[in-house]
Amino acid sequence: MGLLTTAAGIGHLGSYPQPTLPFKSLSAREAHIYQIIGQWLIPPNDTLPGHGGDAITLQNIDDLIAEVPEATRTLLSALPLAFEHGSLVLAWGSRRMSDMDATALDAYLRSWMESTLTAQCQLVAALKTLYGFAYYERTDVLEAIQIPGVCAAMATVE
């Protein structure tokens, strides 16, 4: 059994591209995973600017994670890993998420989004919340959907 587990896990080894952005908290692995998930979750389209895996959104995710307490930051660091390596459990022996082709990636992430398992649903909710703040609160996105971005009472007075 140990050999089988090891053999299945071999597909989950590897390196990740170094980010070109100066992240405060995201590792190369986390940034790459968030980029893939973000582009799948909020794909480029003709209506809204950017997408869920673009540089602005990734920088916003990094900024959000950098500002939370250490214990929460640790939990948020584990979030992308659950999606990256969840394929070991959910699609036994499958390669890591970031090595999947477009068809396999779509099927894998759809299985997460359609799951009825509480743990998976909670991780998906956390992921969607993170992208909700990182992408849908961007000024350019809010302007595109014609929603005022800053509450006047919350605006900083200079």
Helices and strands as residue ranges (DSSP letters): H 2-10, H 28-41, H 55-66, H 70-85, H 87-90, G 97-99, H 102-113, H 118-134, H 139-144, G 152-154
